[in-house]
């Protein structure tokens, strides 16, 4: 509200991250992280570098060393066009993901521990994404409660919020095969309602036998 094109801009900014994740999945980065060690390390370094550039506005300092190229007319539009202005923390996700993938690749203990924590939430990834977007939008933006988080309170709130989603995901998957959003998407994909409750699937398999 009051910001023309904000929704379209948000979609344009987030789309490349979805495509990067899809490409990584198709390349088998998450299934065979040990085979993609160089790629993961490169992603970690790029994420950290982009975070540093945005955190301290280094793009303006770097461009300022070249006086023939104006900062305001060139550097800032390029910076904004690539979405760097949208938040330095976004690019640290590459560093986080790379580090977690390497831990999983070289330690079965880490793999089992992380699967126990994130597995159920990952199976409801679309549902949890929508819930996060809705809840945080109402909490943070002016049309909602306008809550202001410090780095410390924001980190604590993130841990608590994700823990709640993880508990909900485990509870939901104990009763249903798919998350609500995942079920809706799959039903639309196959053009017919998919079984949702676990008992319905078990009953179908027994009758089929």
N, C-alpha and C positions, 0 to 999 in steps of 0.2 A: 504494500500500500504506500503510495507516494513515491515509489522508486520505479519508474517505467523500465521494463526490460530486465528487472532483477531476476525473475524466475528463469527467463531464457538464458541470461548470463550464467546463472547457477548451473543449469543443465549443460551448457557449453563447457564450463570449467570442469565439471565432474565427469563428463563423457570420456576424456582421454584416460582417466584413472581406471574406469571400467574396461576400456580397451586394452590398457597395459596389463591388467589382471587377467583378461581373457587370453591375451597373447602368451603370458607366462604359463597359464594353465595348458594351452595347446602345445607349448614347447616341453612340457613335462617338468617344469622347474619345481613344482611342489611335490610331484611324485618321486623325482630323482634329484633332490637338491645337491647331492654330492657330485653329480655330473655337471652341474652348472655353478661350480664354486666361483669361478672368475666373474660370471655374470652377476651373481649375488653380491660379491664384494664390490663390484663396480656400481651396482645400484645403491649400496650403502654409502659409498663415497659421494656419489652424485646427490643423494638425498641430504647428506650432511652439508655439502657445499651450497646447495640451493637454500637450505635453512639459514646458513651463515649470511648468504647474499641478502636474503630478505630480512633477516633479523636486524642487521646493522645497516641496511640500505647501501650495501657495498656497490650496487650497480651505479649509483650516482658518483661515488668516489672513483670507481674504475673509469667511467666515461669522462670524468672531469680531467683525467690525465691526458686526454686527447682533445685539446681545445677546439680543434676544427670540427668536432662533432658535438652539437649542442645537447646538453643533458635533457632539458625539458621537452624539446621537440623530438628527440630520437630515443634516448635511453629509457625515459619513463614510459612512453607508449609501448615500447617493446617489453619492458618489465611487466606492465599491466596486461598486455595482450597475452602473455604466456601464463597469466594467472598467479604470478608470484606475489602480487599484492594481497591475495586472498587469505594469506596466513602462513607463517613460516612453519608451523607445526605440521602442516599437511605433508611437506616434503620429508620430514623425519620419518614418516610411515615407511618409506623405502628402506631406511636404515633399520627400523624395527623389524620389518618383514624379512630382510636379508639376514639379520642376526638370528632370528627365531628359526628360519629355514636351515641355517648352518648348524644350529644346536640340534635340531631334529635329525640332521643328516649324520652327525657324528656321535650321537648319544641316544641309546635306546631308552635310558631312564628319562631323559628330557622329552623324548617322543611320547612316552606313556603318560608322563605328568601333564604335558600340554594338551594331549588328546582328552584326558579326563576333565580338564578345565574348560577347554574351548570347543570340544567336539560337538556337544549338543547345541551350543550357540551357533556354531558354524553351519549346522544342518538347517537352522532357521535364519540363515543370513539375511534373506530378503525381508522377512518379517521383522527381525531385529533392527535392520536398517531403517525401515519405515517408522517403527516405534521410536527409535532414537531421534530421527528427524522431527517427528511430530512433537515429542516431549521437549526437546531442546529448543525448538522454535518457540513454543509457548513460554518456556522459562526465560529465554535470553532476549528475544526481540521486543521492541517497544510495544507492539500490538498485544503482547502477552504480559508477563510479570516484569520484564526488564531486569532480571537478576544479573548482577555483576559478580564475576568470579575472579579471584586472584589466582596466580599460577598454583599456589598451594591448595586453595580450596577447590580449584578446578580439577586438579589431579585427584584429590580425594573423592570428589563427586563422580568423576569418571570411573574410578574403581568400584565405588558403591553401586553406581548405575549398571555397570557391566555385570557385577556379581548378581544383581537382581535379575537381569536378563538371562544369565546363565542358569540360575535356579528355575526361572520360569520355563526355559527351554527344556531342561531335564524333565520337569513336571509334565509339560505338554507332550513330549515325545514318548513318555510312558503310557499315554492314552491315545495318541494320534500318530499316524504315519508321517504326516507332513505338517509344516507350519501353515497358518491361515493364508498368507500371501503365496506361499509355494503351492498350496493346494489350488488356489484360484488360478494361478498362472498355468499349472499343468492341466487343469480342466479346460481352460481356454485353448491351450495348445492342441489337445486331443479332441476338442469340440464335444466333450461329454464329461459329466461329473465323475471325478475319480474317487475311489474309496478313501475315506479319511480315518474312520475309527479302526483301531487295530483289530477289534473283535470282528468287524465286518470282513476284513481280509482273511482272518483265520477261518471264519465260517465258510467263506467262499472256497478256500483251499480244501477244507474237509469235504464239502459237498461235491467238489470236483473229483476227489479221490473215490 
